[in-house]
């Protein structure tokens, strides 16, 4: 109970912490980095590594001030702050960014990619580059190279889910992103969007029946304390992308931009490796605590999502989904 309340309470102080994008003082520039990940999570450890490298390589001129656990609000709140220039950095998934530039949601579409290397190539595809430029020009948000966040699996409290029809009527938390809402509706579930910081208490009190996230995120947020089944749907191989305010980017000299990008890339490499390591060990840890793993029929889930792919063809651009899959 206490951990859930803490996560909910972290949201309340978000507006109080807003301030100017790049803070100046004593020859230093502080970039404020807000996100929803818990302090002990792999992504936060990657951010801390990036902050360490940036401070070291800039001789202390540049630093990252880190605000984990939704201290500055939910993902949509923080993206709005980045867009307006009151926050320098956050990290989120393309599905959430699809609320601003809808075609970007393709990078988090179910069963799109085979592995993370393919996903990295997708970010350099001309169609995706055009989406990234649109986000920068129209919404003042610059997307940097992706970080590996894991493969999303579905957890449930009372009902194993091996087939899509077994999701019927279940209240499943999803990120505040249109693509995730459409995915769950197409599968027959009742999608319930909410910030990550609200999920534990909602699972504990029965407001929702389940959620979907990579195993390390499930572990870091202690969701298996209030869930029984891990349904191995493997429906999305997830990139998280650092999103930088275009105002903050423009204010940095080119050499400092290079330092920032290099530090974030190395932090992302560490976070990704930690995530892979966690995914390999967590099944055994969960099972030892009583979790039940279900080998869901992934092909059946992919077939059931056929109508959604057809609806999104106009959003993503005709032929783009097939072109990215073929990379």
N, C-alpha and C positions, 0 to 999 in steps of 0.2 A: 504493500500500500504506500509506504513512505517514498519508495523510488518513483512510483507513478505520480505522486503529488509533487515531488520535486521537479519532474519533467514538465508538468503542467504549469507550475509556478514560474519556471524559467521564461515562459512566454510573456509574463505580465510586465517585466521590466524592459521589454524590447524598445519601446518608444523613448524611454528615458535615456538610452545609451546612444541615440542617434547624434551625429555631429558632422563636422566638415569632412570631406572625402580624404584628402591627404593632409595630415597635420604637420605643421612646421614648428621647429624649435631647435635651438642649440645645434644647428647644422644637420639635423636628422629629419627624415621623412617617415612617418608612421602610416602604414596602410592597414586599415581595419578590415579584418577577414571574419565574416559571420557565417555560421552554418548550423545545421541541425544535428550533426554527428556527436555522439557522447565523447567525453574526454579520453576514455580508455579505448576507444575504437581505433581501427587501423587507419581510417582516413584522417582522423585528428592527429595521429602520430606522424603521418605523412606531412600534414600542414606544419607541425612543429619542426620537422626536419627542414622543410623549405624555409621557415623563419630563421632557423639556425644558420643555414647556408647563406641566406641573403644578408644577414647581419655581418657574418664573417667576411664575405667577399666584397662587401661595400665598405669595409672598415668601420662599421657602425653607423654609416650615413642613412641606411635604409633598414627599416624593421617592419615586421608584421605583428600587429596586435590581434590575438586570436580570441574569438568569442564563440565557443562551442555550445551545444545543447540548447539551441533555439533562444539564446539570450537576447538576440535582436529581432526575434519574431520567427514565423514560419518561412518556408522557402519562397512563397509568393511575396510575402512582406519584404524579405531581404532583396529579392530581385527588383522590386519596385524602388527600393533604396539605392541599389546599384544603378538603375536606370536614371534616377534623378540626380545621382552624384553625391548622395549623402552617405554612401557606403562604398568602399573601394572594391571589395572582393566578396564573393560567396561561391559555393560549389553546389551544383545541382545536376539533375538528369535532363537529357533532351526532351523527355516527355513534359516536364514542367515548362521548359523554354517554349514548347509548342503552344503555350497560352499566348505568347507574344508573336512568334513567327511559326504558324501552324506546321509548315513542312518539316521543321526540325524534329518533330515528334517521330519521324521515321527511324531515327537512330536508336530509339528505344522500343521499336515495334516488336511484338512477340515472334520468336523463332526466326529472326532475321539473320543472325550470324552464327558461324561455326566456332569462332574463337576470337580472342581479343586482338590478335594481329590483323585479322580481317576488318575488325571494327576500326582500328587505327587507320587502315587504308581508306575506309569509307569517309573519314573526316577530311581527306584530301581530294575526294572526288569533286569534279567541277560543280555538280548540282548542289552538293553540301557546302562547298565554298561559297556559292551564291547565297545560300541560306544564312551563312555566318555573316556575310557582308550586309545582308538585309537587317539582321539583328543589330549590328553595329550602327548602321546608318539611320535606321528608323527608331531604334529603342535605346541607343547609346550603351549597349552591352557587348563586350568583346569576348568571344568564346575562345579559350585556349585548348591545348592538347588534352585528350581524355585520360582519366585515371580509371583503373580497373576496380570496380566496386563489388564484383562477385556475380553469381548467377541466382536469379530470384526463384525462390521456392515458396509454396503456399503452406501456411500453418493453420490448423483449425483446432477447436476445443473439444467438440463432442462427436464429430463425424469425419471418418477418413474420406478422402476424395481421390479416387483412382480414375474416374471418368468425368467428363464435363457435366453430365446430367446430375452428378452427385453434389454439384455446387448450387443447385437450384434453390433460391430463396435465402441462402446464407448471406449475412451482412459481413462484407469483407472490406477492411480498410485498404484504401489505395492512396497514393500521393495526390495532391491537388492538381491533377493534370488530365485534360480531356481524353487523351488516348487510353489511360488506365481506366477511366470511367467507362468508356466504350467497350474496352476489352472485357470487363467484368459483366457488363450488361449483356453483351453478346453471348457470354457463357452461361447466362441465366442467374447470376448472383445479384445481390443488391449492393452495389459499390457505395462505400462510405468514405468520402475524402476527409482527411484530417492531417495535421502536422505530426511528424514522427514523435515529438515530445508528448503527445496526448494518447498514444496508442496503448501503452502499458495499462493505464487505469481503465481505458475503455474495454480492453480484453478482460481485465480482472472483474469488472462490474457487469459484463455481458452486454454492453452497448453494441459491441461487434462480436462476431463469431470467429473471425480469423483475420489474417493479414498476410502479405507476401513481401518478402525481402530476402537478400542473400543470408546464408547461415551466419557469417560473422556479425552482421547487423542484428540478427535475431539474438545472438549470444550477448552482444554488447548492451542491448536494451533489455535483456533478461525476459524476453517474451515467453520462453519455454517454462517459466514458472507458472504461467497462466494459460498454456496451450498443451495439448497432448500429441497431436499428429503433425508430422512434417511430411507433406505430400510433395514428392519429388517431380514437380511439373517442369522445372528448368525452363520456364517460359521466356525469360529475357536474360541475356548476358548484358550486364549493366555497365555503361560508362557513366562516370560523374565528370563534369567539366567545370574547371575554375572559370568563373564569369567575372570579368573586370570592367569597372566603370570606364566608359570611353573618355570621360573627363579626367579620370585619374591617369589613364594611359597617355593622353595627350600632354598632361602636366609633367610626365617623366622624360628626361633626356633619353635619346636612343640607347646610350650605353647602360643606363639604369633599367630600361625595358628589357634589354638582353639579360641582365643579372636576374631580374624578376622571373622571366620566362624559364631560364635555366634552373633556378632554384625550385620553381613549381614543378618542372618536369622531373627533377630528381626526387622531390618529395612524393610525387605521384608514383614513381617507380618503387619507392620504399612501401608506400601504402598498398600498392597492388601486390607486391610480393608477400607482405604480411597477410593480406586478404587470402591469397592462394594457400599459404601455409595454414591459415585458420580453417579454410574449407576442407582441407585434407584431414584435419584432426577432430573436427567438431562432431561428426556423426557419432563416433565412438563415445564422446563425452555426453552428448544428448541421450543416447541410448542407455548409458549407465545411470542416468537420472530418471529413466522411465519413459522417455519419448518413444513414440512408435513411428517408424519410417514407412511410407507407402510409396511403392513404385508406380507412380501415375502413368497413364498411357499418353505419352507426349504427342504421338501422332494423332490421337483422337482429339486432343486439345487444339492442335494446329488445324485440323479439318473443321472443327467447330467454329474457328475464327475466320473461316473463308468469307462470310458476309462482311465482316469488318474490313478485311483487306480490300474488298471490292469498293466499299464506301470511301475508303481513304485514298484510292487511286487518284482522284482529282485533287485532293489536298496535297499529296506528296509529289505529284507530277507523273504523268503517264509514263510508265516504263522505268521509273527511278528505282522502285523497290526491286524489280528483277535485276537491274543493272548493278545495284549494290550487292545483292546476293551472289552475283556471278564473279565478284572481285576475287 
